[in-house]
Amino acid sequence: MPFTIKRVQYFYTMVRDQPGEAYELLNMLAEMGINQLAFSVIPFGPNSTQLAIFPEDPLKLIHEAKLSDMNIDGPHHALLIQGDDELGALAQIHLQLHEANINVYATSGVTDGRGSYGYLVYVKEDDYERAAQTLEV
């Protein structure tokens, strides 16, 4: 199978930009039993960092966040693409979105070094359903 695409939800939390903040969050999520599909850290201004959590079970994250007073913003939506790494693997996906006049406003991806990749595609919330339908998800 060349690739799979699935709808995912993600949540943000903001922390101070200092050593150990991502560790603290990742450790807390592990203790809560929250398995993640993806995780990203983005600087946000001079003193803050935005952590994006892509839980396998969004309802469990919401429940655990309420119990622990964790401040999360979401759910937001993205598309997670996983597949066999080959030259131009993502071009067809971008072509389909382009032909549907859907703007991709952010992406993040990585290969595993063994022939597979993972790729997150972000579109505006207003375009999300149409993007998912365009990609037949």
ABEGO torsion letter per residue (X at the ends): XABBBBBBBBBBBBBBBBBGAAAAAAAAAAAAGBBBABBBBBBBEAABBBBBBBBABAAAAAAAAAAAGBBBBOBBBBBBBBBBBBBGAAAAAAAAAAAAGBBBABBBBBBAGAGBBBBBBBBBAAAAAAAAAAAGX
